[in-house]
């Protein structure tokens, strides 16, 4: 539960993430570390068949596909379920 963001503006004492000198405190640092831990970030290449296989968490993804002429953005969602998600790119 988050009680506030800035010191002095939180509804509870020590319920903030950033202190009065605009520094992220220990609680804020833990939140930043969790965000990094829960973020999927990697660089990969397709196989000989042009496929890329990876395992990811449920949620929304923003990917950038480099086709040799610049990056093309791709947004997709990984829904709950056991079936693999197949994202096809047709260019």
DOGULO-630679 format. One record per residue (C-alpha): x, y, z. Coordinates in nm, 4 decimals, always signed. Example, Ala and Ser with C-alpha at 12.3 -4.5 7.8 and 13.67 -1.06 7.14 Angstrom:
BEGIN
SITE       c1       c2       c3
SITE  +1.2300  -0.4500  +0.7800
SITE  +1.3670  -0.1060  +0.7140
END
This chain:
BEGIN
SITE       c1       c2       c3
SITE  +0.0000  +0.0000  +0.0000
SITE  +0.1297  +0.3437  -0.0854
SITE  +0.0476  +0.6240  +0.1556
SITE  +0.2163  +0.9027  -0.0355
SITE  +0.4969  +0.9917  -0.2699
SITE  +0.6701  +1.3010  -0.1294
SITE  +0.7810  +1.3474  +0.2295
SITE  +0.5437  +1.5940  +0.3942
SITE  +0.2600  +1.5105  +0.1554
SITE  +0.2042  +1.1532  +0.2715
SITE  -0.0956  +1.0751  +0.4885
SITE  +0.1202  +0.8668  +0.7245
SITE  +0.4546  +0.9294  +0.8854
SITE  +0.7307  +0.7515  +0.6921
SITE  +0.4786  +0.6575  +0.4221
SITE  +0.6656  +0.8357  +0.1423
SITE  +0.9078  +0.7198  -0.1281
SITE  +1.0957  +1.0466  -0.1901
SITE  +1.2312  +1.2639  +0.0889
SITE  +1.2232  +1.6434  +0.1172
SITE  +1.5589  +1.6728  -0.0624
SITE  +1.4114  +1.4891  -0.3645
SITE  +1.6127  +1.1734  -0.2981
SITE  +1.4543  +0.8314  -0.3309
SITE  +1.4525  +0.6741  +0.0166
SITE  +1.4948  +0.3049  +0.1048
SITE  +1.1263  +0.2253  +0.0392
SITE  +1.1448  +0.4002  -0.2976
SITE  +1.4622  +0.2107  -0.3847
SITE  +1.2867  -0.1179  -0.3068
SITE  +0.9989  -0.0175  -0.5360
SITE  +1.2421  +0.0690  -0.8167
SITE  +1.4216  -0.2655  -0.7671
SITE  +1.0889  -0.4552  -0.7868
SITE  +0.9968  -0.2739  -1.1074
SITE  +1.3299  -0.3721  -1.2601
SITE  +1.2893  -0.7322  -1.1372
SITE  +0.9402  -0.7575  -1.2850
SITE  +1.0393  -0.6037  -1.6194
SITE  +1.1325  -0.8304  -1.9069
SITE  +1.4128  -0.6771  -2.1083
SITE  +1.6369  -0.8612  -2.3503
SITE  +1.7920  -0.8576  -2.6955
SITE  +1.7482  -1.1623  -2.9173
SITE  +1.7714  -1.2734  -3.2761
SITE  +1.5478  -1.4929  -3.4877
SITE  +1.6492  -1.8463  -3.5808
SITE  +1.7024  -1.9769  -3.9362
SITE  +1.3244  -1.9950  -3.9819
SITE  +1.2759  -1.6340  -3.8781
SITE  +1.1250  -1.7299  -3.5424
SITE  +1.2002  -1.5950  -3.1996
SITE  +1.0838  -1.7982  -2.9005
SITE  +1.0858  -1.6622  -2.5459
SITE  +0.9024  -1.7052  -2.2158
SITE  +0.7577  -1.3980  -2.0555
SITE  +0.5238  -1.2852  -1.7828
SITE  +0.1578  -1.2084  -1.8395
SITE  +0.1001  -0.8528  -1.9507
SITE  +0.1689  -0.6050  -2.2250
SITE  +0.4946  -0.5798  -2.4167
SITE  +0.6537  -0.3184  -2.6355
SITE  +0.9124  -0.4621  -2.8706
SITE  +1.1259  -0.3079  -3.1392
SITE  +1.2035  -0.5191  -3.4438
SITE  +1.5115  -0.4197  -3.6432
SITE  +1.4650  -0.5055  -4.0090
SITE  +1.7973  -0.3595  -4.1170
SITE  +1.6301  -0.0357  -4.2246
SITE  +1.5458  +0.0892  -3.8774
SITE  +1.3357  -0.0327  -3.5904
SITE  +0.9646  -0.1067  -3.6195
SITE  +0.7628  -0.0863  -3.2938
SITE  +0.5457  -0.3822  -3.1977
SITE  +0.2964  -0.3896  -2.9106
SITE  +0.1390  -0.7171  -2.7971
SITE  -0.0251  -0.8759  -2.4931
SITE  +0.0506  -1.2099  -2.3305
SITE  -0.2838  -1.3328  -2.1907
SITE  -0.3446  -1.5825  -1.9138
SITE  -0.3436  -1.9407  -2.0368
SITE  -0.1221  -2.2313  -2.1262
SITE  -0.1256  -2.2062  -2.5039
SITE  +0.1714  -2.0360  -2.6677
SITE  +0.1139  -1.6902  -2.8081
SITE  +0.2170  -1.6512  -3.1693
SITE  +0.2834  -1.3018  -3.2997
SITE  +0.3269  -1.2893  -3.6777
SITE  +0.4964  -1.0031  -3.8559
SITE  +0.3983  -0.9491  -4.2159
SITE  +0.5982  -0.6844  -4.3908
END
